[in-house]
Amino acid sequence: MLEAVIWDFGGVLTTSPFEAFARFEIEHGLPADIIRRTNAHNHWENAWAKFERAEVDIETFDQLFAAESLALGAEVRGKDVLPLLSGDLRPEMVEALRRVGTSPQDRVHHQQPSGQCHRKQGRRIALYRGGDGAVRSRHRVGHVDPKRCVYLDDLGVNLKPARDMGMTTIKVLNAPQALADLEAATGLSLR
């Protein structure tokens, strides 16, 4: 029995930053996918990983990302990449989040996989676009079996550890595909 649906935010509930990366590369005459390749190269220890773990500040991230991208073919400043991360909300995905959150299963939480899966107890979820643009649960969070979790993300590197823990994973390519896969995994009507 399914106990939790875990949602990544960027590229799942919002449009993918990859679209913004591609536009930026074209506008600045950069090699295609230089930003994605830089993010993916040495993905546990690169500038991006260190920045996400709060091990480096913005200035250091900017310098490290520039050096890493230059080593792969073209210098891209980290400070230029950060504004590209915010996307537009996907209304159909937000509606699916609402429907999952008010379903009889009623267990949803937003979190990156970290060895444990979490669930929300209660019936209300708030989605807001604040400073960090996150999905927040208003209720206490408890642990559940990863084998009873579905995890949605647009990055395979994030899905692999979730899958290794036993979660059902959905790689989000676009909203219609993600909704179809999530409906199949949950048995819920989400549109």
N, C-alpha and C positions, 0 to 999 in steps of 0.2 A: 504494500500500500504506500502510495506517495505521501511524504510528509512535508516536503519543502521544495520550493522553486527559488533558485538563486539567480539574480539578474545582475549582469555587469551593466554599467550605465552607458558609457561612450561606445557607439557602434551597435548598441542593442536598443536602449530606450531613446537614443538620439541617433542621428545620421552618423555614419562612420567618419572618423577623422581622416581616413585614407583618401576620401574624395577631396578634402581640403589639401592634403599633402600633394596629391596629383596636380591640382590647380596651381599651387605654389611652385612646384617644380617646373611646370610649363611656363608660368609667368616670369620665372627667374632664369630660364634657360639651363636648368639643372638636369642631370641624367634621371631618367624615369626610375622611380622607386628608390632613390637614394636615401630618403628619410626612413622608409620602411626597412631597407637593408641595414641602415645604421642601427635602428631600434632592435633588429633581429640578431645582429652580429654579437656574439658573446652575451646573449640576452640575460644572463644571471648577474653579470658583473660590469655591464657597460654603463655609460652615463645615465641612460634612461632608468635602468634598474636602481642605481644608486640614488637618483633623484626621487623615484617613487618610494624608496625606503627611508627618505629624509636623511640620507648619509652625506649629501652635498647640498649647498645652497644654489640659488639660481645662477649666480656668477660662475661658480665652479661647473655647474651643469652646462652652461653656455660654452665654456672653454673646452670641456671634455667632449661634448657632442660635436663641436667644430673639428676637433682633432680626429675623432673617430670617423666622421663623414669624409674628411679630407683623405684619410687612409683608404677609403673605399671609392674615391674618385672625384669628390667635389665637396668643398667646404660649405656647410650649412650651420648657421649659428643656432644654438639651442634656444636662445631668446626669440628667434623667429619661428621656431616650431611650436612653442607653447600656446600661442594664440590660436593655432590651427586645431587645437583639441576640442574646442567647444562646438557642438553641432546643434542642429534643430531637433526638437522633440518629434518623435514619430507617434502621432496620435493613436494609431492602431495598436502600437505596442503598449502605450500607457493604458489604453482601454483593456488590453489583455492582462496587464498587471493588476488593474482594478478588479477584473473578473476573477482572477486567480485568488486575489486577496479576500474576496467576499464569497468564495465558493465554500461548500460544506467542508472541504479539506482545510481551508482557511489557515494556511501556514505559508508565509512568505517572508523572505529577508534578503537584503542586498548585501553581498559580501564577496570578496575574492576568496577562492578556495585556500584554506590554510591548514588542512589536516582534519578539520571538523566541519560539520554542516550545522547550520543554525536554523531554528524555526521561530516564528512569531506566534504568540498566544494572544488571542483576541481577534477582533474583527475589523479594525480600522488601519488603513495605511495612508500616509500622507506623501504626496509627490510634490516637490517644489523645486523651483530653480532659484536657489540662493547663491551665495558666494561659491560653494563647492558643488552645487548641482547634484545632490545625492538623494537617494530614496531612503527615507527614514521610517523605521517602525516606531510606533508610540508605545509599544508594549514590551514586556520582559521577553528576553530571548533565552531559549533552552536548547540543549543539544539533541540531535537526531542522528540516526544511522545514515551515513553517506549513500548507502545503497537505496535509500528511499528519497533521494534528492535528484532534482533536475537542475542543471546549471547551463545558463545561456551566456555565451560570450562570442565576440567576433574574432578572437585570436586563438589559434590552435595551441600556442604555447601555454595559454591559461587553461585550456580545456584538458590537455593531457594529464596534469596532476589530478584534476577532478575525476577524470575517467579512471585513472590508476587507483583512486580511493574507492571506486565502485559507483560513482555517480553516473546517471544518464546525462550525456552532454549534447548540447545543440550548438553547432557553429552557425552563427547568424550571418547570412550573406545578404539578406534583405528581409523586410518585414513579412511579406506573404509566405516565404519559405519558413521563416522562424515560427510564425503562427501555426502553420500546418504541422510542423514537427512538434511544437509544444502541445497542440491539441491531441496529436497521436500519443504523446508521452503521458498526458494527464487525463485524457478522456473527457476534457471539458470543451464546451463550445466557447471560443474566445473572440468571435467576431460578430 
